[in-house]
Structures are given as C-alpha cells and as structure tokens.
C-alpha cells in the first residue's frame, strides 16, 4: 500500500472533518476486488492468508485494528470505514507503524459502504469475530435504516461469521445498546455468549475497545459515563 500524503493535511486531523456519511447514497466506492475470491491478500499482507479473522465495522481512525493486530500477530484484521478522510488517517497510521516498528503487517483498513459492499469482500463463514464500536446512533426515526445494526444486517453478519464466531458491540448510548441487543437477540443465529466461552482474542478485544479514539473521547467528556458492551456467539 502507498503512503497517504493527504493524511498529513490539517483538514485531515482527527475530529476536524465531517463525523458522518450517508450509507444510503454512497455506493460507488471502489474496492480492490469484485468477489471475495478475487481479493489480493498477497498485496496487502505479508503473512499467508485467504481470509480476515476479525472485521471491524465502522473502524474510524483504525486504533482498534492497529492495537489488536500488534497484540495478535498470527491473525488478520480488516477495518472498514465509509469516510475517506478517516480511512486516510487509519491507513497512514498502519503504514507508519509498518515502516518504523515492523508491525501491523497483518492489518488493513479499506473504505467501504458495509450496507452495500460486504458481499464483495467477505465470503460465507469466513470471519471469526465482527466488532461494531460506537456506531452513529442515528436518533431520528427517518434515519433508523442507516444504522449499522438492524435485523437485516444482523442476518448478513451471521452469514459471514464462522460457526461459534462472535459478534461484539459497544456504545455509550444506552438506548442504542438496548436497540442493538434487541436486534441481535431476535436473530435465531445468535445467543448471548457466556464468559466461559470467550476466547483469548475476544477477551483482548473487550479490553482494547477502551483504547479507541471514540472511547477516550467519551471518557474525557464524562469519566463516569458507562460503556455498554455485548458479546454474541453464532449458535450451532
């Protein structure tokens, strides 16, 4: 991957650009393949792989993907984000670490509209873990269909997850947490995971969720503010 000189621009500094994008109108994003089988893994990863172990939906500036890839160098990580400026920052962050620390060769961030383009990137039962952290609440009723958690999308996530794979969510908005849990609980593919079922990677992910830019920003606003985390397992 090439450097993103645009990521150095002042207009690309974190939190200085538009925080949201309309997934219902942004369907012309160019991806590096037309089907999952065509994805050029060798172009992006130095390790031998043909799948993504963890996919972070709406990865923002890529902090979670970066941290998880450093801690789990035998796994592959894919961050997906619809905002181009956030993607530029995330991509450059990974490239800088690759250059200076010789790490993060197992992680990439791509611009993608997950409501329309996931079938181009992901194949059936190929992903171990999917994470959705601090998604846009889309409070207006007219915007509810823009949410990255809906009954339709939960079914799609189940399609990509391996048997006994995990779907993890977190938000600081209680109403949104209740809504997401309700959507997932109504899907017959999922049940709430027991703590004894958590893999080491799931435990690591739960911890690293607190280290993202969004999590730290929320904590700065209110140190006592609660973050609602949920872990779901794809039932057999």
C-alpha positions in Angstrom: 0.0 0.0 0.0 1.2 3.5 -0.8 1.5 6.4 1.7 -1.4 8.8 2.0 0.2 12.3 1.9 -3.3 13.8 2.2 -3.4 12.4 5.7 -0.9 15.0 6.8 -3.1 17.9 5.8 -4.7 20.0 8.6 -8.1 19.2 7.2 -7.4 15.5 7.8 -6.7 16.0 11.5 -8.9 13.8 13.8 -12.3 15.2 14.6 -11.9 18.2 12.2 -13.9 16.7 9.4 -17.5 15.5 8.9 -18.2 12.8 11.5 -20.9 11.1 9.5 -21.6 9.9 6.0 -24.8 8.7 4.3 -24.5 5.0 3.6 -27.8 5.0 1.6 -26.3 7.3 -1.1 -22.6 6.3 -1.1 -22.5 3.1 -3.2 -19.8 3.9 -5.7 -16.7 3.2 -3.6 -14.0 1.4 -5.5 -12.8 -1.8 -3.8 -9.8 -3.9 -4.7 -11.9 -6.9 -5.9 -15.2 -7.8 -7.4 -15.7 -11.0 -5.4 -14.2 -12.3 -2.2 -12.3 -15.0 -4.1 -10.5 -12.2 -6.1 -9.3 -10.3 -3.1 -5.5 -9.7 -3.5 -4.4 -10.8 0.0 -0.7 -11.0 -1.1 -0.8 -7.3 -2.0 -1.9 -6.3 1.5 -0.5 -8.9 3.9 3.0 -10.4 4.3 1.6 -13.4 6.1 0.0 -16.2 4.1 -3.8 -15.9 4.3 -7.0 -16.1 2.4 -9.4 -14.7 5.0 -9.9 -12.0 7.6 -10.0 -13.2 11.1 -11.5 -10.1 12.6 -13.6 -7.4 10.8 -14.2 -4.1 12.5 -17.3 -2.4 11.1 -17.0 1.4 11.1 -13.4 1.4 12.3 -13.0 5.1 12.3 -9.3 6.0 12.6 -8.2 2.4 12.9 -7.0 2.5 16.5 -8.7 -0.8 17.5 -7.5 -2.6 14.4 -3.9 -1.3 14.9 -3.8 -2.3 18.6 -5.4 -5.7 18.0 -3.0 -6.5 15.2 0.0 -5.8 17.3 -1.2 -8.0 20.1 -2.3 -10.8 17.8 0.2 -11.1 15.1 -0.9 -14.5 13.9 -4.3 -13.2 12.9 -5.5 -10.9 10.1 -7.6 -7.8 10.7 -9.8 -5.7 8.4 -11.1 -2.3 9.3 -14.0 -0.9 7.2 -15.0 2.7 7.2 -17.1 4.8 4.9 -15.5 8.2 5.5 -12.5 8.8 3.2 -10.6 11.2 5.5 -10.9 8.8 8.4 -9.6 6.0 6.1 -6.7 8.1 5.0 -5.6 8.7 8.6 -6.1 5.0 9.5 -4.1 3.8 6.5 -1.3 6.1 7.1 -1.1 5.2 10.8 -0.7 1.5 9.8 1.9 2.3 7.2 3.9 4.4 9.6 4.0 1.5 12.2 5.0 -0.9 9.4 7.9 1.3 8.5 9.1 2.3 11.9 8.2 -0.7 14.1 7.9 -3.6 11.6 4.4 -4.4 12.9 0.8 -4.2 11.6 1.6 -6.2 8.5 -1.5 -8.3 9.4 -3.9 -5.3 9.4 -5.5 -3.2 6.7 -8.2 -0.5 6.5 -10.4 -0.1 3.5 -13.1 2.4 2.5 -16.3 0.5 2.2 -20.1 1.0 2.4 -21.0 -2.0 4.5 -24.7 -1.7 3.8 -24.0 -2.4 0.1 -20.5 -3.9 -0.4 -19.8 -6.5 2.2 -20.6 -9.4 -0.2 -17.7 -8.2 -2.4 -15.2 -8.6 0.4 -16.4 -11.4 2.7 -17.3 -15.0 1.9 -19.6 -17.3 3.8 -18.5 -18.4 7.3 -15.0 -16.9 6.9 -14.7 -14.5 9.8 -14.0 -15.3 13.5 -15.1 -12.0 15.0 -17.0 -9.0 13.9 -16.9 -5.8 16.0 -19.1 -2.7 15.9 -17.9 0.0 18.3 -19.6 3.4 19.0 -21.7 3.4 15.9 -23.7 6.5 14.9 -26.9 6.3 16.9 -29.0 7.8 14.0 -31.5 9.0 16.6 -34.0 10.4 14.1 -36.7 7.8 13.2 -36.2 8.7 9.5 -32.5 7.7 9.8 -33.0 4.4 11.6 -32.4 2.5 8.4 -28.9 3.9 8.3 -27.9 2.1 11.5 -25.2 -0.5 11.1 -27.1 -2.8 13.3 -30.5 -3.8 12.0 -32.4 -7.1 11.8 -31.4 -7.4 8.1 -27.7 -6.6 8.7 -27.5 -8.9 11.7 -28.6 -11.8 9.4 -25.9 -10.7 6.9 -23.3 -10.6 9.7 -24.3 -14.2 10.7 -23.7 -15.3 7.1 -20.1 -14.2 7.2 -19.3 -15.5 10.7 -17.9 -18.9 11.3 -19.8 -21.4 13.5 -19.2 -20.3 17.1 -17.9 -16.9 15.8 -18.5 -13.8 17.8 -20.4 -10.5 17.1 -19.3 -7.8 19.6 -20.9 -4.4 20.1 -20.2 -1.4 22.3 -21.7 2.1 22.7 -22.1 4.7 25.4 -25.7 5.4 24.4 -28.0 3.2 26.5 -31.0 3.4 24.2 -28.8 2.3 21.2 -27.3 -0.5 23.3 -30.8 -1.8 24.1 -31.8 -1.4 20.4 -28.7 -3.4 19.2 -29.2 -6.1 21.7 -32.8 -6.4 20.7 -32.0 -6.7 17.0 -29.4 -9.4 17.7 -31.4 -11.4 20.2 -34.3 -11.7 17.7 -32.0 -13.4 15.2 -32.0 -17.2 15.6 -28.3 -17.4 14.6 -27.1 -15.7 17.8 -27.3 -16.1 21.5 -25.5 -14.1 24.2 -22.1 -15.6 24.9 -21.2 -16.9 28.3 -17.9 -15.5 29.8 -16.5 -19.1 29.9 -17.0 -19.2 26.1 -14.8 -16.1 25.5 -11.7 -16.9 23.5 -8.4 -15.1 24.3 -9.0 -12.9 21.3 -12.5 -11.9 22.5 -11.0 -11.0 25.9 -8.3 -9.0 24.2 -10.9 -7.2 22.1 -13.1 -6.3 25.1 -10.0 -4.7 26.7 -8.9 -2.9 23.6 -12.4 -1.4 23.0 -11.5 1.1 25.7 -8.4 2.3 23.9 -10.0 3.7 20.8 -10.2 7.4 20.0 -14.0 7.2 20.4 -13.8 5.6 23.8 -11.2 8.0 25.1 -13.2 11.0 23.8 -16.3 9.8 25.6 -14.3 9.3 28.8 -12.9 12.8 28.6 -16.4 14.2 28.3 -17.6 12.2 31.3 -15.3 10.0 33.3 -18.3 8.2 34.9 -20.1 7.5 31.7 -20.9 3.9 31.2 -19.9 2.0 28.1 -22.3 -0.9 27.2 -20.6 -3.9 25.7 -22.3 -7.1 24.4 -20.8 -10.3 23.1 -22.9 -12.7 21.0 -21.9 -16.1 19.7 -23.2 -17.7 16.5 -25.2 -20.6 17.8 -24.9 -24.1 16.4 
